[in-house]
Amino acid sequence: MIYRDVLKYGLHDFSGMKDLYILNCDQGKPRVDLIERYIYLQLVFLYPICPHFCEVGYLDYFLPFTNDYK
């Protein structure tokens, strides 16, 4: 299978899992560590296609979101 197809179907399933998790949280809040992991993995999956976008997303949005960044 071509990388493009794997990425297309993989990201679709990956975002579907996140949506299902959010729906199953009901009234409770989703775990922050899982949301952080989701954002990180999504940036890693997209990096070979659009590295500049992923770099900006990582530095501007993900890094301040984590607890390690001060």
PQR file with spaces between the fields and no chain letter, atoms N, CA, C, O and H, PARSE charges and radii, in Angstrom:
ATOM       1  N    MET     1       0.846   -1.182    0.000 -0.4000 1.5000
ATOM       2  CA   MET     1       0.000    0.000    0.000 -0.0000 2.0000
ATOM       3  C    MET     1       0.892    1.247    0.000  0.5500 1.7000
ATOM       4  O    MET     1       1.952    1.262    0.627 -0.5500 1.4000
ATOM       5  N    ILE     2       0.470    2.243   -0.679 -0.4000 1.5000
ATOM       6  CA   ILE     2       1.226    3.488   -0.783 -0.0000 2.0000
ATOM       7  C    ILE     2       1.111    4.262    0.537  0.5500 1.7000
ATOM       8  O    ILE     2       0.087    4.213    1.218 -0.5500 1.4000
ATOM       9  H    ILE     2      -0.390    2.231   -1.189  0.4000 1.0000
ATOM      10  N    TYR     3       2.183    4.972    0.876 -0.4000 1.5000
ATOM      11  CA   TYR     3       2.208    5.741    2.119 -0.0000 2.0000
ATOM      12  C    TYR     3       1.022    6.699    2.198  0.5500 1.7000
ATOM      13  O    TYR     3       0.445    6.897    3.268 -0.5500 1.4000
ATOM      14  H    TYR     3       3.015    5.012    0.323  0.4000 1.0000
ATOM      15  N    ARG     4       0.670    7.284    1.078 -0.4000 1.5000
ATOM      16  CA   ARG     4      -0.449    8.232    1.041 -0.0000 2.0000
ATOM      17  C    ARG     4      -1.747    7.556    1.475  0.5500 1.7000
ATOM      18  O    ARG     4      -2.515    8.126    2.250 -0.5500 1.4000
ATOM      19  H    ARG     4       1.139    7.123    0.209  0.4000 1.0000
ATOM      20  N    ASP     5      -1.992    6.355    0.983 -0.4000 1.5000
ATOM      21  CA   ASP     5      -3.215    5.633    1.354 -0.0000 2.0000
ATOM      22  C    ASP     5      -3.214    5.239    2.824  0.5500 1.7000
ATOM      23  O    ASP     5      -4.227    5.345    3.515 -0.5500 1.4000
ATOM      24  H    ASP     5      -1.369    5.893    0.353  0.4000 1.0000
ATOM      25  N    VAL     6      -2.063    4.784    3.283 -0.4000 1.5000
ATOM      26  CA   VAL     6      -1.951    4.416    4.696 -0.0000 2.0000
ATOM      27  C    VAL     6      -2.213    5.632    5.576  0.5500 1.7000
ATOM      28  O    VAL     6      -2.930    5.547    6.574 -0.5500 1.4000
ATOM      29  H    VAL     6      -1.240    4.697    2.722  0.4000 1.0000
ATOM      30  N    LEU     7      -1.636    6.744    5.204 -0.4000 1.5000
ATOM      31  CA   LEU     7      -1.823    7.960    5.984 -0.0000 2.0000
ATOM      32  C    LEU     7      -3.271    8.426    5.945  0.5500 1.7000
ATOM      33  O    LEU     7      -3.823    8.831    6.968 -0.5500 1.4000
ATOM      34  H    LEU     7      -1.055    6.813    4.393  0.4000 1.0000
ATOM      35  N    LYS     8      -3.886    8.371    4.777 -0.4000 1.5000
ATOM      36  CA   LYS     8      -5.264    8.829    4.634 -0.0000 2.0000
ATOM      37  C    LYS     8      -6.212    7.993    5.495  0.5500 1.7000
ATOM      38  O    LYS     8      -6.995    8.540    6.271 -0.5500 1.4000
ATOM      39  H    LYS     8      -3.438    8.042    3.945  0.4000 1.0000
ATOM      40  N    TYR     9      -6.141    6.690    5.358 -0.4000 1.5000
ATOM      41  CA   TYR     9      -7.048    5.831    6.124 -0.0000 2.0000
ATOM      42  C    TYR     9      -6.658    5.771    7.597  0.5500 1.7000
ATOM      43  O    TYR     9      -7.519    5.691    8.473 -0.5500 1.4000
ATOM      44  H    TYR     9      -5.505    6.246    4.727  0.4000 1.0000
ATOM      45  N    GLY    10      -5.359    5.810    7.862 -0.4000 1.5000
ATOM      46  CA   GLY    10      -4.900    5.795    9.247 -0.0000 2.0000
ATOM      47  C    GLY    10      -5.334    7.036   10.014  0.5500 1.7000
ATOM      48  O    GLY    10      -5.793    6.936   11.152 -0.5500 1.4000
ATOM      49  H    GLY    10      -4.659    5.875    7.150  0.4000 1.0000
ATOM      50  N    LEU    11      -5.189    8.203    9.396 -0.4000 1.5000
ATOM      51  CA   LEU    11      -5.608    9.436   10.067 -0.0000 2.0000
ATOM      52  C    LEU    11      -7.123    9.492   10.231  0.5500 1.7000
ATOM      53  O    LEU    11      -7.626   10.026   11.220 -0.5500 1.4000
ATOM      54  H    LEU    11      -4.816    8.284    8.472  0.4000 1.0000
ATOM      55  N    HIS    12      -7.842    8.942    9.267 -0.4000 1.5000
ATOM      56  CA   HIS    12      -9.305    8.908    9.384 -0.0000 2.0000
ATOM      57  C    HIS    12      -9.716    8.019   10.563  0.5500 1.7000
ATOM      58  O    HIS    12     -10.567    8.408   11.363 -0.5500 1.4000
ATOM      59  H    HIS    12      -7.433    8.507    8.465  0.4000 1.0000
ATOM      60  N    ASP    13      -9.123    6.846   10.671 -0.4000 1.5000
ATOM      61  CA   ASP    13      -9.425    5.959   11.801 -0.0000 2.0000
ATOM      62  C    ASP    13      -8.953    6.567   13.121  0.5500 1.7000
ATOM      63  O    ASP    13      -9.625    6.452   14.146 -0.5500 1.4000
ATOM      64  H    ASP    13      -8.432    6.531   10.021  0.4000 1.0000
ATOM      65  N    PHE    14      -7.791    7.212   13.079 -0.4000 1.5000
ATOM      66  CA   PHE    14      -7.221    7.827   14.273 -0.0000 2.0000
ATOM      67  C    PHE    14      -8.128    8.941   14.803  0.5500 1.7000
ATOM      68  O    PHE    14      -8.372    9.021   16.007 -0.5500 1.4000
ATOM      69  H    PHE    14      -7.245    7.305   12.246  0.4000 1.0000
ATOM      70  N    SER    15      -8.624    9.794   13.915 -0.4000 1.5000
ATOM      71  CA   SER    15      -9.518   10.862   14.359 -0.0000 2.0000
ATOM      72  C    SER    15     -10.871   10.291   14.775  0.5500 1.7000
ATOM      73  O    SER    15     -11.534   10.845   15.653 -0.5500 1.4000
ATOM      74  H    SER    15      -8.426    9.729   12.937  0.4000 1.0000
ATOM      75  N    GLY    16     -11.281    9.199   14.157 -0.4000 1.5000
ATOM      76  CA   GLY    16     -12.524    8.536   14.568 -0.0000 2.0000
ATOM      77  C    GLY    16     -12.428    7.978   15.982  0.5500 1.7000
ATOM      78  O    GLY    16     -13.392    8.039   16.746 -0.5500 1.4000
ATOM      79  H    GLY    16     -10.743    8.749   13.444  0.4000 1.0000
ATOM      80  N    MET    17     -11.265    7.433   16.329 -0.4000 1.5000
ATOM      81  CA   MET    17     -11.062    6.931   17.693 -0.0000 2.0000
ATOM      82  C    MET    17     -11.122    8.069   18.706  0.5500 1.7000
ATOM      83  O    MET    17     -11.693    7.921   19.786 -0.5500 1.4000
ATOM      84  H    MET    17     -10.483    7.383   15.709  0.4000 1.0000
ATOM      85  N    LYS    18     -10.527    9.207   18.348 -0.4000 1.5000
ATOM      86  CA   LYS    18     -10.568   10.358   19.255 -0.0000 2.0000
ATOM      87  C    LYS    18     -12.000   10.842   19.451  0.5500 1.7000
ATOM      88  O    LYS    18     -12.417   11.121   20.575 -0.5500 1.4000
ATOM      89  H    LYS    18     -10.063    9.328   17.471  0.4000 1.0000
ATOM      90  N    ASP    19     -12.748   10.941   18.361 -0.4000 1.5000
ATOM      91  CA   ASP    19     -14.141   11.383   18.452 -0.0000 2.0000
ATOM      92  C    ASP    19     -14.970   10.422   19.296  0.5500 1.7000
ATOM      93  O    ASP    19     -15.805   10.851   20.092 -0.5500 1.4000
ATOM      94  H    ASP    19     -12.410   10.715   17.448  0.4000 1.0000
ATOM      95  N    LEU    20     -14.741    9.131   19.125 -0.4000 1.5000
ATOM      96  CA   LEU    20     -15.455    8.130   19.915 -0.0000 2.0000
ATOM      97  C    LEU    20     -15.085    8.240   21.393  0.5500 1.7000
ATOM      98  O    LEU    20     -15.945    8.107   22.264 -0.5500 1.4000
ATOM      99  H    LEU    20     -14.063    8.782   18.478  0.4000 1.0000
ATOM     100  N    TYR    21     -13.815    8.481   21.671 -0.4000 1.5000
ATOM     101  CA   TYR    21     -13.378    8.659   23.058 -0.0000 2.0000
ATOM     102  C    TYR    21     -14.052    9.879   23.687  0.5500 1.7000
ATOM     103  O    TYR    21     -14.520    9.813   24.824 -0.5500 1.4000
ATOM     104  H    TYR    21     -13.117    8.589   20.964  0.4000 1.0000
ATOM     105  N    ILE    22     -14.101   10.981   22.957 -0.4000 1.5000
ATOM     106  CA   ILE    22     -14.732   12.201   23.464 -0.0000 2.0000
ATOM     107  C    ILE    22     -16.221   11.947   23.733  0.5500 1.7000
ATOM     108  O    ILE    22     -16.757   12.395   24.746 -0.5500 1.4000
ATOM     109  H    ILE    22     -13.721   11.035   22.034  0.4000 1.0000
ATOM     110  N    LEU    23     -16.875   11.234   22.834 -0.4000 1.5000
ATOM     111  CA   LEU    23     -18.294   10.920   23.033 -0.0000 2.0000
ATOM     112  C    LEU    23     -18.512   10.023   24.244  0.5500 1.7000
ATOM     113  O    LEU    23     -19.501   10.183   24.959 -0.5500 1.4000
ATOM     114  H    LEU    23     -16.439   10.870   22.011  0.4000 1.0000
ATOM     115  N    ASN    24     -17.610    9.091   24.482 -0.4000 1.5000
ATOM     116  CA   ASN    24     -17.763    8.163   25.598 -0.0000 2.0000
ATOM     117  C    ASN    24     -17.378    8.764   26.944  0.5500 1.7000
ATOM     118  O    ASN    24     -17.625    8.159   27.987 -0.5500 1.4000
ATOM     119  H    ASN    24     -16.806    8.961   23.901  0.4000 1.0000
ATOM     120  N    CYS    25     -16.782    9.941   26.928 -0.4000 1.5000
ATOM     121  CA   CYS    25     -16.452   10.606   28.193 -0.0000 2.0000
ATOM     122  C    CYS    25     -17.701   11.135   28.876  0.5500 1.7000
ATOM     123  O    CYS    25     -17.671   11.419   30.074 -0.5500 1.4000
ATOM     124  H    CYS    25     -16.582   10.432   26.080  0.4000 1.0000
ATOM     125  N    ASP    26     -18.788   11.273   28.148 -0.4000 1.5000
ATOM     126  CA   ASP    26     -20.055   11.782   28.661 -0.0000 2.0000
ATOM     127  C    ASP    26     -19.852   13.118   29.356  0.5500 1.7000
ATOM     128  O    ASP    26     -19.425   14.087   28.728 -0.5500 1.4000
ATOM     129  H    ASP    26     -18.812   11.043   27.175  0.4000 1.0000
ATOM     130  N    GLN    27     -20.152   13.175   30.635 -0.4000 1.5000
ATOM     131  CA   GLN    27     -20.066   14.444   31.360 -0.0000 2.0000
ATOM     132  C    GLN    27     -18.691   14.667   31.970  0.5500 1.7000
ATOM     133  O    GLN    27     -18.360   15.787   32.359 -0.5500 1.4000
ATOM     134  H    GLN    27     -20.498   12.388   31.144  0.4000 1.0000
ATOM     135  N    GLY    28     -17.890   13.618   32.057 -0.4000 1.5000
ATOM     136  CA   GLY    28     -16.531   13.766   32.569 -0.0000 2.0000
ATOM     137  C    GLY    28     -15.627   14.366   31.515  0.5500 1.7000
ATOM     138  O    GLY    28     -15.906   14.286   30.318 -0.5500 1.4000
ATOM     139  H    GLY    28     -18.158   12.708   31.741  0.4000 1.0000
ATOM     140  N    LYS    29     -14.548   14.962   31.965 -0.4000 1.5000
ATOM     141  CA   LYS    29     -13.594   15.549   31.030 -0.0000 2.0000
ATOM     142  C    LYS    29     -12.639   14.471   30.529  0.5500 1.7000
ATOM     143  O    LYS    29     -12.309   13.544   31.269 -0.5500 1.4000
ATOM     144  H    LYS    29     -14.321   15.027   32.937  0.4000 1.0000
ATOM     145  N    PRO    30     -12.192   14.584   29.279 -0.5600 1.5000
ATOM     146  CA   PRO    30     -11.200   13.628   28.778  0.2800 2.0000
ATOM     147  C    PRO    30      -9.858   13.840   29.484  0.5500 1.7000
ATOM     148  O    PRO    30      -9.557   14.935   29.960 -0.5500 1.4000
ATOM     149  N    ARG    31      -9.078   12.791   29.539 -0.4000 1.5000
ATOM     150  CA   ARG    31      -7.768   12.883   30.194 -0.0000 2.0000
ATOM     151  C    ARG    31      -6.841   13.750   29.355  0.5500 1.7000
ATOM     152  O    ARG    31      -6.730   13.570   28.143 -0.5500 1.4000
ATOM     153  H    ARG    31      -9.322   11.902   29.152  0.4000 1.0000
ATOM     154  N    VAL    32      -6.186   14.678   30.006 -0.4000 1.5000
ATOM     155  CA   VAL    32      -5.320   15.637   29.316 -0.0000 2.0000
ATOM     156  C    VAL    32      -4.118   14.931   28.691  0.5500 1.7000
ATOM     157  O    VAL    32      -3.688   15.297   27.597 -0.5500 1.4000
ATOM     158  H    VAL    32      -6.276   14.824   30.991  0.4000 1.0000
ATOM     159  N    ASP    33      -3.574   13.928   29.369 -0.4000 1.5000
ATOM     160  CA   ASP    33      -2.410   13.235   28.820 -0.0000 2.0000
ATOM     161  C    ASP    33      -2.744   12.502   27.524  0.5500 1.7000
ATOM     162  O    ASP    33      -1.898   12.404   26.635 -0.5500 1.4000
ATOM     163  H    ASP    33      -3.923   13.630   30.257  0.4000 1.0000
ATOM     164  N    LEU    34      -3.966   11.987   27.408 -0.4000 1.5000
ATOM     165  CA   LEU    34      -4.358   11.328   26.164 -0.0000 2.0000
ATOM     166  C    LEU    34      -4.552   12.328   25.030  0.5500 1.7000
ATOM     167  O    LEU    34      -4.222   12.037   23.880 -0.5500 1.4000
ATOM     168  H    LEU    34      -4.653   12.067   28.130  0.4000 1.0000
ATOM     169  N    ILE    35      -5.081   13.494   25.345 -0.4000 1.5000
ATOM     170  CA   ILE    35      -5.242   14.525   24.325 -0.0000 2.0000
ATOM     171  C    ILE    35      -3.880   15.030   23.865  0.5500 1.7000
ATOM     172  O    ILE    35      -3.676   15.263   22.674 -0.5500 1.4000
ATOM     173  H    ILE    35      -5.350   13.731   26.279  0.4000 1.0000
ATOM     174  N    GLU    36      -2.945   15.200   24.800 -0.4000 1.5000
ATOM     175  CA   GLU    36      -1.579   15.597   24.439 -0.0000 2.0000
ATOM     176  C    GLU    36      -0.945   14.560   23.524  0.5500 1.7000
ATOM     177  O    GLU    36      -0.313   14.901   22.524 -0.5500 1.4000
ATOM     178  H    GLU    36      -3.111   15.011   25.768  0.4000 1.0000
ATOM     179  N    ARG    37      -1.121   13.298   23.874 -0.4000 1.5000
ATOM     180  CA   ARG    37      -0.547   12.209   23.065 -0.0000 2.0000
ATOM     181  C    ARG    37      -1.165   12.185   21.666  0.5500 1.7000
ATOM     182  O    ARG    37      -0.467   11.955   20.679 -0.5500 1.4000
ATOM     183  H    ARG    37      -1.634   13.020   24.686  0.4000 1.0000
ATOM     184  N    TYR    38      -2.468   12.424   21.588 -0.4000 1.5000
ATOM     185  CA   TYR    38      -3.155   12.459   20.296 -0.0000 2.0000
ATOM     186  C    TYR    38      -2.590   13.579   19.411  0.5500 1.7000
ATOM     187  O    TYR    38      -2.304   13.359   18.234 -0.5500 1.4000
ATOM     188  H    TYR    38      -3.035   12.611   22.390  0.4000 1.0000
ATOM     189  N    ILE    39      -2.434   14.759   19.973 -0.4000 1.5000
ATOM     190  CA   ILE    39      -1.909   15.891   19.198 -0.0000 2.0000
ATOM     191  C    ILE    39      -0.487   15.598   18.732  0.5500 1.7000
ATOM     192  O    ILE    39      -0.137   15.866   17.583 -0.5500 1.4000
ATOM     193  H    ILE    39      -2.666   14.938   20.929  0.4000 1.0000
ATOM     194  N    TYR    40       0.326   15.049   19.623 -0.4000 1.5000
ATOM     195  CA   TYR    40       1.712   14.729   19.275 -0.0000 2.0000
ATOM     196  C    TYR    40       1.769   13.703   18.145  0.5500 1.7000
ATOM     197  O    TYR    40       2.508   13.889   17.179 -0.5500 1.4000
ATOM     198  H    TYR    40       0.042   14.831   20.556  0.4000 1.0000
ATOM     199  N    LEU    41       1.000   12.628   18.257 -0.4000 1.5000
ATOM     200  CA   LEU    41       1.025   11.597   17.221 -0.0000 2.0000
ATOM     201  C    LEU    41       0.477   12.102   15.900  0.5500 1.7000
ATOM     202  O    LEU    41       0.962   11.713   14.838 -0.5500 1.4000
ATOM     203  H    LEU    41       0.399   12.476   19.042  0.4000 1.0000
ATOM     204  N    GLN    42      -0.519   12.958   15.951 -0.4000 1.5000
ATOM     205  CA   GLN    42      -1.056   13.509   14.717 -0.0000 2.0000
ATOM     206  C    GLN    42       0.002   14.364   14.012  0.5500 1.7000
ATOM     207  O    GLN    42       0.116   14.317   12.787 -0.5500 1.4000
ATOM     208  H    GLN    42      -0.913   13.274   16.814  0.4000 1.0000
ATOM     209  N    LEU    43       0.768   15.137   14.770 -0.4000 1.5000
ATOM     210  CA   LEU    43       1.840   15.932   14.175 -0.0000 2.0000
ATOM     211  C    LEU    43       2.937   15.043   13.603  0.5500 1.7000
ATOM     212  O    LEU    43       3.501   15.350   12.553 -0.5500 1.4000
ATOM     213  H    LEU    43       0.675   15.175   15.764  0.4000 1.0000
ATOM     214  N    VAL    44       3.242   13.949   14.285 -0.4000 1.5000
ATOM     215  CA   VAL    44       4.265   13.024   13.783 -0.0000 2.0000
ATOM     216  C    VAL    44       3.808   12.353   12.493  0.5500 1.7000
ATOM     217  O    VAL    44       4.605   12.196   11.568 -0.5500 1.4000
ATOM     218  H    VAL    44       2.784   13.699   15.138  0.4000 1.0000
ATOM     219  N    PHE    45       2.546   11.958   12.415 -0.4000 1.5000
ATOM     220  CA   PHE    45       2.027   11.318   11.205 -0.0000 2.0000
ATOM     221  C    PHE    45       2.041   12.268   10.015  0.5500 1.7000
ATOM     222  O    PHE    45       2.310   11.846    8.890 -0.5500 1.4000
ATOM     223  H    PHE    45       1.899   12.086   13.167  0.4000 1.0000
ATOM     224  N    LEU    46       1.760   13.529   10.248 -0.4000 1.5000
ATOM     225  CA   LEU    46       1.685   14.491    9.156 -0.0000 2.0000
ATOM     226  C    LEU    46       3.040   15.088    8.765  0.5500 1.7000
ATOM     227  O    LEU    46       3.154   15.709    7.708 -0.5500 1.4000
ATOM     228  H    LEU    46       1.542   13.871   11.161  0.4000 1.0000
ATOM     229  N    TYR    47       4.052   14.911    9.589 -0.4000 1.5000
ATOM     230  CA   TYR    47       5.343   15.552    9.358 -0.0000 2.0000
ATOM     231  C    TYR    47       5.957   15.247    7.986  0.5500 1.7000
ATOM     232  O    TYR    47       6.472   16.169    7.353 -0.5500 1.4000
ATOM     233  H    TYR    47       3.960   14.406   10.447  0.4000 1.0000
ATOM     234  N    PRO    48       5.930   14.006    7.497 -0.5600 1.5000
ATOM     235  CA   PRO    48       6.536   13.763    6.174  0.2800 2.0000
ATOM     236  C    PRO    48       5.833   14.499    5.027  0.5500 1.7000
ATOM     237  O    PRO    48       6.447   14.744    3.988 -0.5500 1.4000
ATOM     238  N    ILE    49       4.578   14.846    5.199 -0.4000 1.5000
ATOM     239  CA   ILE    49       3.829   15.507    4.135 -0.0000 2.0000
ATOM     240  C    ILE    49       3.975   17.020    4.202  0.5500 1.7000
ATOM     241  O    ILE    49       4.233   17.671    3.190 -0.5500 1.4000
ATOM     242  H    ILE    49       4.079   14.647    6.042  0.4000 1.0000
ATOM     243  N    CYS    50       3.812   17.572    5.384 -0.4000 1.5000
ATOM     244  CA   CYS    50       3.882   19.033    5.537 -0.0000 2.0000
ATOM     245  C    CYS    50       4.719   19.378    6.776  0.5500 1.7000
ATOM     246  O    CYS    50       4.171   19.699    7.831 -0.5500 1.4000
ATOM     247  H    CYS    50       3.603   17.043    6.207  0.4000 1.0000
ATOM     248  N    PRO    51       6.046   19.308    6.640 -0.5600 1.5000
ATOM     249  CA   PRO    51       6.907   19.509    7.803  0.2800 2.0000
ATOM     250  C    PRO    51       6.827   20.907    8.406  0.5500 1.7000
ATOM     251  O    PRO    51       6.906   21.055    9.626 -0.5500 1.4000
ATOM     252  N    HIS    52       6.672   21.940    7.570 -0.4000 1.5000
ATOM     253  CA   HIS    52       6.623   23.288    8.113 -0.0000 2.0000
ATOM     254  C    HIS    52       5.384   23.487    8.981  0.5500 1.7000
ATOM     255  O    HIS    52       5.465   24.071   10.062 -0.5500 1.4000
ATOM     256  H    HIS    52       6.608   21.821    6.579  0.4000 1.0000
ATOM     257  N    PHE    53       4.250   23.006    8.512 -0.4000 1.5000
ATOM     258  CA   PHE    53       3.002   23.100    9.281 -0.0000 2.0000
ATOM     259  C    PHE    53       3.135   22.372   10.618  0.5500 1.7000
ATOM     260  O    PHE    53       2.704   22.884   11.651 -0.5500 1.4000
ATOM     261  H    PHE    53       4.184   22.532    7.635  0.4000 1.0000
ATOM     262  N    CYS    54       3.727   21.187   10.596 -0.4000 1.5000
ATOM     263  CA   CYS    54       3.878   20.407   11.826 -0.0000 2.0000
ATOM     264  C    CYS    54       4.855   21.072   12.791  0.5500 1.7000
ATOM     265  O    CYS    54       4.655   21.041   14.005 -0.5500 1.4000
ATOM     266  H    CYS    54       4.077   20.772    9.757  0.4000 1.0000
ATOM     267  N    GLU    55       5.907   21.671   12.249 -0.4000 1.5000
ATOM     268  CA   GLU    55       6.863   22.369   13.100 -0.0000 2.0000
ATOM     269  C    GLU    55       6.205   23.562   13.788  0.5500 1.7000
ATOM     270  O    GLU    55       6.381   23.763   14.990 -0.5500 1.4000
ATOM     271  H    GLU    55       6.070   21.696   11.262  0.4000 1.0000
ATOM     272  N    VAL    56       5.458   24.343   13.039 -0.4000 1.5000
ATOM     273  CA   VAL    56       4.764   25.489   13.617 -0.0000 2.0000
ATOM     274  C    VAL    56       3.724   25.019   14.627  0.5500 1.7000
ATOM     275  O    VAL    56       3.596   25.606   15.702 -0.5500 1.4000
ATOM     276  H    VAL    56       5.315   24.180   12.063  0.4000 1.0000
ATOM     277  N    GLY    57       2.986   23.974   14.296 -0.4000 1.5000
ATOM     278  CA   GLY    57       1.997   23.433   15.223 -0.0000 2.0000
ATOM     279  C    GLY    57       2.632   22.931   16.499  0.5500 1.7000
ATOM     280  O    GLY    57       2.090   23.123   17.588 -0.5500 1.4000
ATOM     281  H    GLY    57       3.090   23.497   13.424  0.4000 1.0000
ATOM     282  N    TYR    58       3.794   22.281   16.368 -0.4000 1.5000
ATOM     283  CA   TYR    58       4.481   21.762   17.546 -0.0000 2.0000
ATOM     284  C    TYR    58       5.006   22.890   18.427  0.5500 1.7000
ATOM     285  O    TYR    58       4.800   22.881   19.641 -0.5500 1.4000
ATOM     286  H    TYR    58       4.234   22.125   15.484  0.4000 1.0000
ATOM     287  N    LEU    59       5.679   23.853   17.820 -0.4000 1.5000
ATOM     288  CA   LEU    59       6.298   24.923   18.605 -0.0000 2.0000
ATOM     289  C    LEU    59       5.276   25.902   19.180  0.5500 1.7000
ATOM     290  O    LEU    59       5.412   26.336   20.323 -0.5500 1.4000
ATOM     291  H    LEU    59       5.846   23.860   16.834  0.4000 1.0000
ATOM     292  N    ASP    60       4.260   26.250   18.401 -0.4000 1.5000
ATOM     293  CA   ASP    60       3.317   27.282   18.834 -0.0000 2.0000
ATOM     294  C    ASP    60       2.157   26.743   19.680  0.5500 1.7000
ATOM     295  O    ASP    60       1.676   27.431   20.580 -0.5500 1.4000
ATOM     296  H    ASP    60       4.149   25.897   17.472  0.4000 1.0000
ATOM     297  N    TYR    61       1.713   25.527   19.397 -0.4000 1.5000
ATOM     298  CA   TYR    61       0.513   25.028   20.062 -0.0000 2.0000
ATOM     299  C    TYR    61       0.768   23.856   20.998  0.5500 1.7000
ATOM     300  O    TYR    61       0.232   23.830   22.106 -0.5500 1.4000
ATOM     301  H    TYR    61       2.104   24.968   18.666  0.4000 1.0000
ATOM     302  N    PHE    62       1.574   22.887   20.579 -0.4000 1.5000
ATOM     303  CA   PHE    62       1.765   21.701   21.404 -0.0000 2.0000
ATOM     304  C    PHE    62       2.731   21.939   22.547  0.5500 1.7000
ATOM     305  O    PHE    62       2.452   21.546   23.680 -0.5500 1.4000
ATOM     306  H    PHE    62       2.010   22.908   19.679  0.4000 1.0000
ATOM     307  N    LEU    63       3.847   22.569   22.279 -0.4000 1.5000
ATOM     308  CA   LEU    63       4.872   22.757   23.302 -0.0000 2.0000
ATOM     309  C    LEU    63       4.365   23.570   24.494  0.5500 1.7000
ATOM     310  O    LEU    63       4.625   23.168   25.628 -0.5500 1.4000
ATOM     311  H    LEU    63       4.074   22.888   21.359  0.4000 1.0000
ATOM     312  N    PRO    64       3.661   24.680   24.311 -0.5600 1.5000
ATOM     313  CA   PRO    64       3.115   25.381   25.479  0.2800 2.0000
ATOM     314  C    PRO    64       2.019   24.581   26.195  0.5500 1.7000
ATOM     315  O    PRO    64       1.752   24.814   27.374 -0.5500 1.4000
ATOM     316  N    PHE    65       1.388   23.644   25.489 -0.4000 1.5000
ATOM     317  CA   PHE    65       0.307   22.842   26.078 -0.0000 2.0000
ATOM     318  C    PHE    65       0.854   21.798   27.052  0.5500 1.7000
ATOM     319  O    PHE    65       0.151   21.386   27.975 -0.5500 1.4000
ATOM     320  H    PHE    65       1.604   23.455   24.531  0.4000 1.0000
ATOM     321  N    THR    66       2.094   21.372   26.854 -0.4000 1.5000
ATOM     322  CA   THR    66       2.680   20.354   27.720 -0.0000 2.0000
ATOM     323  C    THR    66       3.166   20.976   29.015  0.5500 1.7000
ATOM     324  O    THR    66       3.381   22.186   29.095 -0.5500 1.4000
ATOM     325  H    THR    66       2.665   21.707   26.105  0.4000 1.0000
ATOM     326  N    ASN    67       3.334   20.156   30.007 -0.4000 1.5000
ATOM     327  CA   ASN    67       3.758   20.630   31.324 -0.0000 2.0000
ATOM     328  C    ASN    67       5.263   20.856   31.403  0.5500 1.7000
ATOM     329  O    ASN    67       5.739   21.553   32.298 -0.5500 1.4000
ATOM     330  H    ASN    67       3.160   19.173   29.942  0.4000 1.0000
ATOM     331  N    ASP    68       6.019   20.266   30.465 -0.4000 1.5000
ATOM     332  CA   ASP    68       7.476   20.370   30.513 -0.0000 2.0000
ATOM     333  C    ASP    68       8.001   21.709   30.053  0.5500 1.7000
ATOM     334  O    ASP    68       9.129   22.079   30.381 -0.5500 1.4000
ATOM     335  H    ASP    68       5.632   19.699   29.738  0.4000 1.0000
ATOM     336  N    TYR    69       7.208   22.438   29.302 -0.4000 1.5000
ATOM     337  CA   TYR    69       7.635   23.709   28.724 -0.0000 2.0000
ATOM     338  C    TYR    69       7.416   24.835   29.722  0.5500 1.7000
ATOM     339  O    TYR    69       6.303   25.019   30.215 -0.5500 1.4000
ATOM     340  H    TYR    69       6.292   22.137   29.035  0.4000 1.0000
ATOM     341  N    LYS    70       8.442   25.572   30.016 -0.4000 1.5000
ATOM     342  CA   LYS    70       8.310   26.710   30.948 -0.0000 2.0000
ATOM     343  C    LYS    70       8.898   27.940   30.322  0.5500 1.7000
ATOM     344  O    LYS    70       8.892   29.008   30.935 -0.5500 1.4000
ATOM     345  H    LYS    70       9.346   25.422   29.615  0.4000 1.0000
